[in-house]
Amino acid sequence: MPNTTVIVGSAEGLHARPAGIIAEAAEKYDTDIEIAFDGEEADAASAMLIMALGAEKGAEVTVSGDDAAAVAEIAALIEQDLDAG
């Protein structure tokens, strides 16, 4: 299962706006994508579960799933400052 570890780039961490953007991107894929932080896992297609992880800016999270392209896209989003713009 492909996985990658990245650093949260959003200024306020994985709160509502970034979580919504990530979940929307994950919903495009017909496969499960998981985000893990501090011993907890969240379905990347659920903004609520992503927010529940409590990952703040600079936190190290792991993205995993069966589709390498999906994992890469979600990981790239997590690394960005999705609060900018």
Backbone as numpy.savetxt, mean C-alpha at the origin, in Angstrom:
# Nx Ny Nz CAx CAy CAz Cx Cy Cz
5.78 -16.09 -4.39 4.94 -14.91 -4.39 5.83 -13.67 -4.39
5.68 -12.82 -5.41 6.50 -11.60 -5.47 6.20 -10.69 -4.28
7.25 -10.11 -3.72 7.04 -9.11 -2.67 8.18 -8.11 -2.72
7.90 -6.94 -2.19 8.90 -5.90 -2.14 8.66 -5.05 -0.90
9.74 -4.56 -0.32 9.64 -3.71 0.85 9.95 -2.28 0.44
9.09 -1.35 0.87 9.22 0.05 0.49 9.00 0.94 1.72
9.34 2.21 1.57 9.17 3.21 2.63 7.98 4.10 2.28
7.08 4.30 3.25 5.91 5.15 3.04 6.36 6.58 2.79
5.91 7.15 1.67 6.34 8.49 1.28 5.37 9.61 1.59
4.09 9.29 1.82 3.10 10.34 2.08 3.38 11.04 3.40
3.26 12.35 3.38 3.59 13.17 4.54 2.83 12.77 5.79
1.60 12.36 5.66 0.78 11.97 6.81 0.65 10.46 6.94
1.47 9.71 6.22 1.39 8.25 6.28 0.24 7.72 5.45
-0.16 6.48 5.71 -1.21 5.85 4.92 -2.58 6.15 5.54
-2.97 7.41 5.46 -4.28 7.84 5.96 -5.28 7.81 4.80
-6.41 8.49 4.93 -7.54 8.36 4.00 -7.19 8.60 2.52
-6.57 9.72 2.20 -6.30 10.03 0.79 -5.37 9.00 0.14
-4.18 8.76 0.69 -3.30 7.77 0.08 -3.92 6.36 0.06
-4.60 6.00 1.15 -5.21 4.67 1.21 -6.26 4.50 0.13
-7.03 5.55 -0.13 -8.04 5.50 -1.18 -7.43 5.34 -2.56
-6.36 6.07 -2.81 -5.66 5.98 -4.11 -5.08 4.58 -4.30
-4.47 4.05 -3.26 -3.87 2.71 -3.33 -4.95 1.66 -3.54
-6.04 1.74 -2.78 -7.12 0.76 -2.90 -7.73 0.78 -4.29
-7.93 1.97 -4.84 -8.49 2.09 -6.19 -7.58 1.42 -7.22
-6.28 1.61 -7.07 -5.33 0.97 -7.99 -5.35 -0.54 -7.83
-5.44 -1.02 -6.60 -5.42 -2.46 -6.34 -6.67 -3.15 -6.87
-7.79 -2.43 -6.87 -9.05 -3.01 -7.35 -9.01 -3.36 -8.84
-8.10 -2.76 -9.58 -7.98 -3.04 -11.03 -7.52 -4.47 -11.29
-6.85 -5.06 -10.33 -6.24 -6.38 -10.52 -7.15 -7.49 -10.02
-7.15 -8.58 -10.75 -7.96 -9.74 -10.39 -7.10 -10.71 -9.56
-6.46 -10.17 -8.54 -5.60 -10.96 -7.67 -5.51 -10.25 -6.32
-5.18 -10.98 -5.29 -5.02 -10.39 -3.96 -3.66 -9.74 -3.84
-3.64 -8.55 -3.27 -2.40 -7.83 -2.98 -2.46 -7.47 -1.51
-1.42 -7.79 -0.78 -1.38 -7.53 0.66 -0.31 -6.49 0.99
-0.62 -5.67 1.98 0.36 -4.72 2.52 0.57 -5.12 3.98
1.83 -5.34 4.36 2.14 -5.76 5.72 2.97 -4.69 6.42
2.61 -4.44 7.70 3.33 -3.48 8.52 3.21 -3.89 9.98
4.32 -3.96 10.65 4.35 -4.21 12.09 3.57 -5.46 12.49
3.75 -6.53 11.72 3.11 -7.80 12.03 1.66 -7.92 11.61
1.11 -6.90 11.00 -0.28 -6.91 10.54 -0.32 -6.88 9.01
-1.37 -7.46 8.44 -1.54 -7.44 6.99 -2.88 -6.81 6.64
-2.91 -6.14 5.49 -4.15 -5.53 5.00 -4.31 -5.83 3.52
-5.55 -6.04 3.12 -5.89 -6.19 1.71 -5.69 -4.82 1.06
-4.86 -4.73 0.03 -4.56 -3.46 -0.61 -5.78 -2.85 -1.29
-6.83 -3.63 -1.52 -8.03 -3.11 -2.16 -9.00 -2.49 -1.14
-8.63 -2.45 0.13 -9.49 -1.89 1.17 -8.82 -0.68 1.83
-9.34 0.50 1.55 -8.78 1.72 2.15 -8.85 1.66 3.67
-9.96 1.13 4.20 -10.12 1.05 5.65 -9.05 0.17 6.28
-8.78 -0.98 5.67 -7.77 -1.88 6.22 -6.37 -1.29 6.10
-6.11 -0.58 5.01 -4.81 0.08 4.85 -4.61 1.12 5.96
-5.64 1.94 6.19 -5.54 2.96 7.25 -5.35 2.32 8.62
-5.99 1.18 8.84 -5.90 0.50 10.13 -4.48 0.02 10.45
-3.64 -0.12 9.43 -2.25 -0.52 9.68 -1.50 0.53 10.50
-1.87 1.80 10.33 -1.22 2.87 11.08 0.19 3.18 10.62
0.51 2.90 9.37 1.86 3.16 8.86 2.04 4.65 8.59
3.03 5.24 9.23 3.30 6.67 9.09 4.43 6.89 8.08
4.65 8.16 7.73 5.73 8.51 6.80 7.03 7.92 7.31
7.78 7.28 6.41 9.06 6.69 6.77 8.96 5.25 7.25
7.74 4.75 7.45 7.56 3.36 7.88 7.92 2.42 6.74
8.43 1.25 7.11 8.79 0.23 6.14 7.63 -0.77 6.04
7.07 -0.91 4.84 5.97 -1.85 4.62 6.35 -2.82 3.51
5.73 -3.99 3.53 5.99 -5.00 2.50 4.71 -5.22 1.71
4.86 -5.19 0.40 3.74 -5.43 -0.51 3.97 -6.79 -1.15
2.93 -7.64 -1.14 3.08 -8.97 -1.73 1.80 -9.35 -2.47
1.96 -10.29 -3.40 0.83 -10.79 -4.18 1.33 -11.72 -5.26
0.41 -12.31 -6.01 0.78 -13.26 -7.06 1.18 -12.59 -8.36
0.78 -11.34 -8.55 1.02 -10.61 -9.80 2.14 -9.59 -9.58
3.28 -9.83 -10.19 4.44 -8.95 -9.98 4.16 -7.51 -10.40
3.40 -7.32 -11.48 3.07 -5.97 -11.94 2.20 -5.25 -10.92
1.26 -5.96 -10.34 0.38 -5.38 -9.33 1.18 -4.98 -8.10
2.06 -5.86 -7.65 2.91 -5.57 -6.50 3.77 -4.34 -6.78
4.34 -4.26 -7.96 5.20 -3.13 -8.32 4.42 -1.83 -8.34
3.20 -1.85 -8.89 2.40 -0.62 -8.96 2.02 -0.13 -7.56
1.56 -1.03 -6.72 1.14 -0.64 -5.37 2.35 -0.16 -4.57
3.47 -0.84 -4.70 4.69 -0.42 -4.00 5.12 0.97 -4.44
5.04 1.24 -5.74 5.42 2.56 -6.25 4.50 3.65 -5.69
3.21 3.36 -5.58 2.28 4.34 -5.02 2.60 4.62 -3.55
2.91 3.59 -2.80 3.21 3.76 -1.38 4.44 4.64 -1.18
5.40 4.53 -2.07 6.63 5.32 -1.96 6.42 6.80 -2.28
5.36 7.12 -3.02 5.11 8.50 -3.42 4.47 9.29 -2.29
4.58 10.61 -2.37 3.84 11.49 -1.46 2.49 11.73 -2.10
1.51 10.91 -1.78 0.18 11.02 -2.38 -0.63 12.16 -1.79
-0.06 12.87 -0.84 -0.72 14.05 -0.28 -0.41 15.28 -1.12
0.64 15.22 -1.92 1.02 16.35 -2.76 0.08 16.42 -3.96
-0.22 17.60 -4.38 -1.03 17.72 -5.60 -2.30 18.27 -5.34
